[in-house]
Amino acid sequence: MFEKFFDTVKTILLNSGFADFFTDGGWKYAIMIAVACGLLYLAIVKKFEPLLLLPIAFGMLLANLPGAGIYHPELWVLGEGGINYGNVLHEGGVLDILYMGVKLGVYPPLIFLGIGAMTDFGPLISNPKSFLLGAAAQLGIFVAFCGALVMGFTPAEAGSIGIIGGADGPTAIFVTSRLAPHLLGPIAVAAYSYMALIPFIQKPIMKLLTTKKERLVRMSELRSVSKTEKIIFPIMVTIIVSLLIPDAAVLVGMLMLGNLMKESGVVERICKTAQNELMNIITIFLGLTVGATTNAETFLNLQTLGIVLMGLVAFCFGTAGGVLFGKLMYIFSKGKVNPLIGSAGVSAVPMAARVSQMVGQEEDPGNFLLMHAMGPNVSGVIGSAVVAGILLAMLPR
């Protein structure tokens, strides 16, 4: 009787996920679970971008539990006719089904819809020169792109890595899902981790590249923007950007649709849905499925280290590009522009703008740069989407 009992227990243990830890390569599961728990710690305790880092980390945890079978990477291998979505629907688990929204490019544009519904483009309309600062802050994307090529990445992989410098997680996911889907997990983790670290990354660079006199500049109050201007702006941006760079149309179009719903004031109910329920649902789906793609084979290698390194380079050069262009504007405006607002040209809204405000108030507690920094900040959102369209148009898929 006892022998039968022990045989049953032995069979259960041998068929459990615990047994896989003692097979060849089982140590990789343990490391990935530890990494997932570390990211959960950063999200919950340190509050580093918790809205997305928490579901990403938990998706990573679920995908790396041996034997769970929640996500099946083999279903996403490209065949002669592309991905067989029929097999995914019939044989896939819940995360495979949800991951279709990433592969088909559904989730990132819907995130942009929600962002647009929460964004005020007033500071940008009031000070159109902010567009230049947002454009200058995209420097990090191209520097990281070139650096990744030097490190041996393919052009498509380099483009996916470079877009990390835009400080825009949905854009990074959108570009990577098309150019280098096998790098989706590491790039998403790197992008959102660095977004959470923006105050620590940007402040030293901002102080290094500016003088105390420049940081003390108080900018004149922005003019008020009419409702008509705010309604015309998203329509005109959609038309101009979509005609110039068709590959950017879906991101920019959804961003501007969300903003138009907000500024028009005639669709308050669906605007609130885009801002809250829809945004929250898509955030859960996006984070969970992207985290699930982060398995040991794609994460535990030197390639991931290179992605993390070039992601940091992208953020640093993006910040430096915005600040240095801000210094040029300081010179040509005869001291009327505070260069600190240039660092907000990366599209982490509104965190980057808050960092500009924070550094400015360290020098002068009465200096309020937040609204001035929001101009380049929201232009950075448009800028990163435009650069994404350029990369998608130029690079082979």
C-alpha positions as CSV (number, residue, x, y, z in Angstrom):
1,M,0.0,0.0,0.0
2,F,2.8,2.4,1.0
3,E,4.7,1.4,-2.1
4,K,1.8,2.3,-4.3
5,F,1.4,5.6,-2.5
6,F,5.1,6.5,-3.0
7,D,4.9,5.5,-6.6
8,T,1.9,7.9,-7.1
9,V,3.7,10.7,-5.4
10,K,6.9,10.0,-7.5
11,T,4.8,10.1,-10.7
12,I,3.2,13.4,-9.7
13,L,6.5,15.0,-8.9
14,L,8.1,13.7,-12.1
15,N,5.3,15.1,-14.2
16,S,5.3,18.4,-12.3
17,G,7.0,21.6,-13.3
18,F,9.5,21.1,-10.4
19,A,11.1,18.2,-12.2
20,D,12.0,20.5,-15.2
21,F,14.3,22.5,-12.9
22,F,16.6,19.5,-12.7
23,T,16.8,18.8,-16.5
24,D,19.4,20.3,-18.9
25,G,18.6,24.0,-19.2
26,G,16.4,23.9,-16.2
27,W,18.5,26.6,-14.5
28,K,17.3,29.0,-17.2
29,Y,13.7,28.7,-15.9
30,A,14.9,29.6,-12.4
31,I,16.8,32.6,-13.6
32,M,13.9,33.9,-15.6
33,I,11.6,33.5,-12.7
34,A,14.0,35.4,-10.5
35,V,14.2,38.2,-13.1
36,A,10.4,38.4,-13.2
37,C,10.3,38.6,-9.4
38,G,12.9,41.4,-9.5
39,L,10.8,43.3,-12.0
40,L,7.7,42.8,-9.8
41,Y,9.7,44.2,-6.9
42,L,10.6,47.3,-9.0
43,A,7.0,47.8,-10.0
44,I,5.4,47.3,-6.6
45,V,7.9,48.5,-4.1
46,K,9.9,51.1,-6.2
47,K,6.8,52.0,-8.3
48,F,8.9,52.0,-11.6
49,E,6.2,52.4,-14.3
50,P,3.9,49.9,-12.4
51,L,1.0,50.1,-14.9
52,L,3.0,48.3,-17.5
53,L,6.0,46.9,-15.7
54,L,3.8,44.8,-13.4
55,P,1.8,43.0,-16.1
56,I,5.0,42.6,-18.2
57,A,6.8,41.0,-15.2
58,F,3.9,38.7,-14.4
59,G,3.6,37.7,-18.1
60,M,7.3,36.8,-18.0
61,L,6.6,34.8,-14.8
62,L,3.8,32.8,-16.4
63,A,5.6,32.1,-19.6
64,N,8.7,30.7,-17.7
65,L,6.8,28.4,-15.4
66,P,7.8,24.9,-16.6
67,G,5.0,22.9,-18.0
68,A,2.3,25.6,-17.6
69,G,1.8,25.8,-21.4
70,I,0.2,29.2,-21.2
71,Y,2.3,30.6,-24.1
72,H,3.6,28.6,-27.1
73,P,6.6,30.3,-29.0
74,E,6.6,27.5,-31.6
75,L,3.2,28.8,-32.9
76,W,4.7,32.1,-33.8
77,V,7.6,30.8,-36.0
78,L,7.3,32.2,-39.5
79,G,6.5,29.5,-42.1
80,E,6.5,29.8,-45.9
81,G,3.0,31.4,-45.8
82,G,3.7,33.4,-42.7
83,I,2.2,32.8,-39.2
84,N,-0.6,30.3,-39.2
85,Y,-3.2,32.1,-37.1
86,G,-5.6,29.2,-37.5
87,N,-3.2,27.0,-35.5
88,V,-2.9,29.8,-32.9
89,L,-6.6,29.9,-32.4
90,H,-7.0,26.1,-32.2
91,E,-3.9,25.2,-30.3
92,G,-2.8,28.3,-28.5
93,G,-3.3,29.2,-24.8
94,V,-4.9,32.4,-23.5
95,L,-1.7,34.4,-23.9
96,D,-1.3,33.2,-27.5
97,I,-4.8,34.5,-28.3
98,L,-4.1,37.8,-26.6
99,Y,-0.7,38.1,-28.3
100,M,-2.4,38.3,-31.7
101,G,-3.3,41.9,-30.8
102,V,0.5,42.6,-30.7
103,K,1.4,40.8,-33.8
104,L,-1.5,42.3,-35.8
105,G,-0.6,45.8,-34.5
106,V,-3.8,46.4,-32.7
107,Y,-2.8,47.3,-29.1
108,P,-0.2,50.1,-29.6
109,P,-2.5,52.3,-31.8
110,L,-5.3,51.8,-29.2
111,I,-2.9,52.9,-26.5
112,F,-2.2,56.0,-28.6
113,L,-5.9,56.7,-28.8
114,G,-6.0,56.8,-25.0
115,I,-2.9,58.9,-24.8
116,G,-4.4,61.4,-27.3
117,A,-7.6,61.6,-25.2
118,M,-5.6,62.6,-22.2
119,T,-3.2,65.0,-23.9
120,D,-3.4,68.8,-24.0
121,F,-1.6,70.1,-27.1
122,G,-2.2,73.6,-26.0
123,P,1.4,74.3,-24.9
124,L,2.7,73.0,-28.3
125,I,0.2,75.1,-30.3
126,S,1.0,78.2,-28.1
127,N,4.8,77.7,-28.8
128,P,5.3,76.0,-32.2
129,K,9.1,76.2,-31.8
130,S,8.7,73.3,-29.3
131,F,8.4,71.0,-32.3
132,L,12.1,71.6,-32.9
133,L,13.0,70.5,-29.4
134,G,10.9,67.4,-29.8
135,A,12.6,66.6,-33.1
136,A,16.1,67.2,-31.6
137,A,15.4,64.8,-28.8
138,Q,14.9,62.0,-31.4
139,L,18.7,62.1,-31.9
140,G,19.1,59.2,-29.5
141,I,17.1,56.9,-31.9
142,F,19.5,57.4,-34.7
143,V,22.7,57.2,-32.6
144,A,21.5,53.9,-31.0
145,F,20.5,52.7,-34.5
146,C,24.1,53.3,-35.8
147,G,25.5,51.8,-32.6
148,A,23.5,48.7,-32.9
149,L,24.6,48.2,-36.5
150,V,28.2,48.5,-35.4
151,M,27.5,45.8,-32.7
152,G,26.4,43.4,-35.4
153,F,22.6,43.7,-35.3
154,T,20.8,43.6,-38.6
155,P,19.2,46.9,-39.9
156,A,15.7,45.7,-38.8
157,E,17.0,44.8,-35.3
158,A,19.0,48.0,-35.0
159,G,15.8,50.1,-35.9
160,S,13.9,48.3,-33.2
161,I,16.6,48.9,-30.6
162,G,17.0,52.5,-31.6
163,I,13.3,53.3,-31.1
164,I,13.8,52.7,-27.4
165,G,15.4,56.2,-27.4
166,G,12.0,57.7,-28.2
167,A,10.9,56.9,-24.6
168,D,7.6,55.6,-25.9
169,G,6.8,52.0,-25.0
170,P,3.9,51.5,-27.3
171,T,5.9,52.8,-30.3
172,A,8.8,50.6,-29.4
173,I,6.5,47.6,-29.3
174,F,4.7,48.6,-32.5
175,V,8.0,48.9,-34.5
176,T,9.6,45.8,-33.0
177,S,6.6,43.6,-33.7
178,R,7.1,44.4,-37.3
179,L,10.8,44.6,-37.8
180,A,12.2,42.2,-35.2
181,P,9.5,40.3,-33.3
182,H,12.1,37.9,-31.8
183,L,13.4,40.9,-29.8
184,L,10.1,42.1,-28.5
185,G,10.5,40.9,-24.9
186,P,14.0,42.4,-24.2
187,I,13.2,45.6,-26.0
188,A,9.9,46.1,-24.1
189,V,11.5,45.4,-20.8
190,A,14.4,47.8,-21.6
191,A,12.1,50.6,-22.9
192,Y,9.8,50.6,-19.9
193,S,12.6,50.1,-17.4
194,Y,14.5,53.2,-18.7
195,M,11.2,55.2,-18.9
196,A,10.9,54.5,-15.1
197,L,14.5,55.7,-14.6
198,I,14.2,58.9,-16.6
199,P,14.7,61.2,-13.5
200,F,17.9,59.4,-12.7
201,I,19.2,59.3,-16.3
202,Q,18.2,62.8,-17.3
203,K,19.2,65.0,-14.3
204,P,23.0,64.5,-14.5
205,I,23.0,65.1,-18.3
206,M,20.9,68.2,-18.0
207,K,23.2,69.7,-15.3
208,L,26.3,68.7,-17.2
209,L,25.2,70.4,-20.4
210,T,23.8,73.6,-18.9
211,T,25.2,76.5,-16.9
212,K,23.6,77.8,-13.7
213,K,22.7,81.0,-15.5
214,E,20.8,79.0,-18.2
215,R,19.0,77.0,-15.6
216,L,17.8,80.1,-13.9
217,V,16.0,81.5,-17.0
218,R,12.3,82.3,-16.3
219,M,10.3,82.0,-19.5
220,S,7.4,84.3,-20.3
221,E,3.9,83.1,-19.9
222,L,2.4,81.1,-22.8
223,R,-0.5,82.7,-24.7
224,S,-3.9,81.1,-24.3
225,V,-5.0,78.8,-27.1
226,S,-8.5,78.9,-28.5
227,K,-10.8,75.9,-28.8
228,T,-10.9,76.3,-32.5
229,E,-7.1,76.0,-32.7
230,K,-7.2,72.9,-30.5
231,I,-9.8,71.3,-32.8
232,I,-8.0,72.2,-36.1
233,F,-4.6,71.0,-34.8
234,P,-5.2,67.2,-34.7
235,I,-7.0,67.2,-38.0
236,M,-4.1,69.1,-39.7
237,V,-1.4,67.0,-38.1
238,T,-3.1,63.8,-39.2
239,I,-3.4,65.0,-42.8
240,I,0.2,66.4,-43.1
241,V,2.0,63.5,-41.3
242,S,0.0,60.8,-43.1
243,L,0.6,62.3,-46.5
244,L,4.3,62.7,-45.8
245,I,5.0,59.4,-44.0
246,P,2.1,56.9,-44.6
247,D,3.7,54.3,-42.3
248,A,3.2,56.7,-39.4
249,A,-0.5,57.3,-40.2
250,V,-1.9,54.6,-37.9
251,L,-0.1,55.8,-34.7
252,V,-0.4,59.5,-35.4
253,G,-4.0,59.1,-36.6
254,M,-5.1,57.3,-33.5
255,L,-3.3,59.8,-31.3
256,M,-5.0,62.7,-33.0
257,L,-8.4,61.0,-33.0
258,G,-8.2,60.7,-29.2
259,N,-7.2,64.3,-28.9
260,L,-10.0,65.4,-31.2
261,M,-12.5,63.5,-29.1
262,K,-11.2,65.4,-26.1
263,E,-11.1,68.9,-27.5
264,S,-14.3,68.8,-29.5
265,G,-16.4,68.2,-26.4
266,V,-19.2,66.5,-28.3
267,V,-18.2,62.8,-27.5
268,E,-17.5,63.1,-23.8
269,R,-18.8,59.5,-23.1
270,I,-16.5,57.7,-25.5
271,C,-13.6,60.1,-24.7
272,K,-13.8,58.9,-21.0
273,T,-13.9,55.3,-22.2
274,A,-10.7,55.9,-24.3
275,Q,-9.1,57.6,-21.3
276,N,-10.0,54.9,-18.7
277,E,-11.7,51.6,-19.5
278,L,-10.2,51.0,-23.0
279,M,-6.8,52.3,-22.0
280,N,-6.7,50.0,-18.9
281,I,-7.8,46.9,-20.7
282,I,-5.3,47.3,-23.5
283,T,-2.5,48.1,-21.0
284,I,-3.2,44.8,-19.3
285,F,-3.3,42.8,-22.5
286,L,-0.2,44.5,-24.0
287,G,1.9,44.2,-20.9
288,L,1.0,40.6,-20.1
289,T,1.5,39.3,-23.7
290,V,4.8,41.2,-24.2
291,G,6.1,39.8,-21.0
292,A,5.2,36.3,-22.1
293,T,7.5,36.6,-25.1
294,T,10.5,37.0,-22.8
295,N,11.6,33.4,-22.5
296,A,15.1,32.1,-21.6
297,E,16.2,31.7,-25.2
298,T,15.5,35.3,-26.2
299,F,16.5,36.9,-22.9
300,L,19.5,35.1,-21.5
301,N,22.2,36.0,-24.0
302,L,24.7,38.7,-24.9
303,Q,22.2,40.1,-27.5
304,T,20.0,41.2,-24.6
305,L,22.9,42.9,-22.9
306,G,23.6,44.8,-26.1
307,I,20.0,45.9,-26.3
308,V,20.0,47.1,-22.7
309,L,23.3,49.0,-23.4
310,M,22.1,50.6,-26.6
311,G,18.8,51.5,-25.0
312,L,20.7,53.5,-22.3
313,V,22.8,55.2,-25.1
314,A,19.5,56.1,-26.9
315,F,18.0,57.7,-23.8
316,C,21.2,59.7,-23.0
317,F,21.7,61.0,-26.5
318,G,18.0,61.8,-26.8
319,T,18.2,63.9,-23.6
320,A,21.4,65.5,-24.8
321,G,20.0,66.3,-28.2
322,G,17.0,68.1,-26.7
323,V,19.1,70.1,-24.2
324,L,21.8,71.1,-26.7
325,F,19.1,72.4,-29.1
326,G,17.6,74.2,-26.2
327,K,20.9,75.9,-25.7
328,L,20.8,77.1,-29.3
329,M,17.4,78.5,-28.8
330,Y,18.7,80.2,-25.6
331,I,21.4,81.9,-27.7
332,F,19.2,82.9,-30.6
333,S,16.4,84.1,-28.3
334,K,18.9,86.2,-26.3
335,G,18.3,84.3,-23.1
336,K,14.6,83.9,-23.2
337,V,14.5,80.1,-23.5
338,N,15.5,77.8,-20.7
339,P,17.5,74.9,-22.2
340,L,16.2,72.5,-19.6
341,I,12.9,72.2,-21.4
342,G,14.7,70.5,-24.3
343,S,15.2,67.4,-22.2
344,A,11.4,66.9,-22.3
345,G,11.5,66.3,-26.0
346,V,11.6,62.6,-25.3
347,S,8.0,61.4,-25.3
348,A,7.6,60.1,-21.8
349,V,4.5,62.2,-21.0
350,P,4.4,63.9,-18.5
351,M,7.4,62.5,-16.6
352,A,10.1,64.1,-18.7
353,A,8.3,67.5,-18.4
354,R,8.2,67.1,-14.6
355,V,12.0,66.4,-14.6
356,S,12.6,69.7,-16.4
357,Q,10.4,71.4,-13.8
358,M,12.3,69.6,-11.0
359,V,15.8,70.6,-12.1
360,G,14.7,74.2,-12.8
361,Q,13.2,74.5,-9.3
362,E,16.4,73.1,-7.7
363,E,18.1,76.4,-8.9
364,D,15.1,78.7,-8.4
365,P,12.1,77.4,-6.4
366,G,9.9,80.0,-8.0
367,N,10.6,79.0,-11.6
368,F,7.7,77.1,-13.2
369,L,8.8,75.4,-16.4
370,L,6.2,72.6,-16.5
371,M,3.9,74.1,-19.1
372,H,6.8,75.2,-21.2
373,A,8.3,71.7,-21.0
374,M,4.9,70.1,-22.0
375,G,5.3,71.6,-25.5
376,P,8.4,69.6,-26.4
377,N,7.1,66.7,-24.4
378,V,3.9,66.2,-26.5
379,S,5.8,67.0,-29.7
380,G,8.1,64.2,-28.7
381,V,5.1,61.8,-28.8
382,I,4.4,62.9,-32.4
383,G,8.1,62.9,-33.2
384,S,8.7,59.3,-32.1
385,A,5.7,58.1,-34.1
386,V,7.0,59.9,-37.2
387,V,10.5,58.4,-36.7
388,A,8.8,55.0,-36.3
389,G,7.1,55.5,-39.7
390,I,10.4,56.4,-41.3
391,L,12.1,53.3,-39.9
392,L,9.2,51.1,-41.0
393,A,9.3,52.6,-44.5
394,M,13.1,52.4,-44.9
395,L,14.1,49.1,-43.3
396,P,13.4,45.6,-44.6
397,R,10.8,43.5,-42.7
